[in-house]
């Protein structure tokens, strides 16, 4: 009598090995998406602007949006890079930066940081009624 053959489940991976672990673990910078990297850079720039007026910008929130609404185009057809919403009883003052218009205008990472610094400082200056030169990082 012959012994019954053990059947293994067929797998499509080579040599019967499965994926041992994720390709990128969570702390590895390569695991971050482009939007997460942009949000981190924007947060760093906001911190530098906040150091210029710490008491006045303490309660201001930074938000990152992908793109502005189509109604946000001005009469010349240019897209806004950021917007500020004053505080209301329901929400704190908020500075919103739009990721896609900023990324398409920047040619390098340093250029993106500079552009973000200008946009965030401009929006903070509008919110506080101060000169933009006082808040540039």
Secondary structure as UniProt FT lines:
FT   HELIX           14..16
FT   TURN            26..27
FT   HELIX           29..31
FT   HELIX           34..52
FT   TURN            54..59
FT   STRAND          61..65
FT   HELIX           70..72
FT   TURN            75..76
FT   STRAND          82..85
FT   STRAND          94..98
FT   HELIX           99..105
FT   HELIX           109..128
FT   HELIX           132..135
//
